[in-house]
């Protein structure tokens, strides 16, 4: 607290070696990172909050992003990014939120951001307690939570103690290849989202939206997106927690639906040991994966899958931060028709990393529940 202001800082920094196997794989030494700053206070009849989220990904994993087999979405030097995950923009969020009560159990909200998140998808992967210690984006990112960075967002909504209903107008285009600035704001897309929190341990969302020309490589094609998610969390002992999330997302483009589903979980067993994992299946087209027409028709769709397991051992706590050494292994599953391109039906990948994040020590030792925010 600083006078009437409540301040919050949170963030992660990973220094990693990324190895992806096969002819379409690659390797890279880099750093994935993000920091969140929030300032809140009472203002008039309600509560005002200013917030920002920043990332140095364009510098530390380059504008081409990091190797990730079977990943797709966005562009680099005018070509599709394939088998790589794009970097986050420096300005991941810059926005303001105002909430005020109109009755004992009902409030209204207004949110505006030159760069922010519309009311559409689930909690973005880097914020989910079930994935916060996992540096890697899901293969279904562009079916599920990629709109967590939109350059131009306004949202209005109402909420109670166990529910929240929101509607947004926003810029449906993916961020451009210039990662350090704000893209020109447009309000050409719309979405709505309902969130239900029946107990302190469960949260569920469902969202629907129209995205106008989201992919810069296909400027004339718009899509509809439908997303549902369920999150669950419980405390483990005195110092740990176990959190899990299931997400399903679907895009309708040219009258056809494609789907992506994941289940992920993270167990902070105690102050030293964390285990996490993710299993997912996504439907991707030959265009998504930039497959040569000599191998498959451009209109064909494939089911691809990924199984991931990771472990982190905390090795030091000092200067308000905790440092862990981690490893994350991946086994992907590709259809037989793609075996010659990927060198195997089960191409593999691995991350070895150092993870640093802040922790807060109050009058007692912080527990793993610090993750639940």
Beta strands, then each sheet from edge to edge (+ up, - down):
strand 1: 6-20
strand 2: 27-43
strand 3: 46-54
strand 4: 66-76
strand 5: 79-85
strand 6: 91-103
strand 7: 106-115
strand 8: 153-159
strand 9: 163-170
strand 10: 189-199
strand 11: 202-211
strand 12: 223-236
strand 13: 240-253
strand 14: 256-268
strand 15: 273-285
strand 16: 301-318
strand 17: 321-333
strand 18: 348-358
sheet 1: 1+ 2- 3+ 6- 7+ 8- 9+ 10- 11+ 12- 13+ 14- 15+ 16- 17+ 18- 1+
sheet 2: 4+ 5-
end
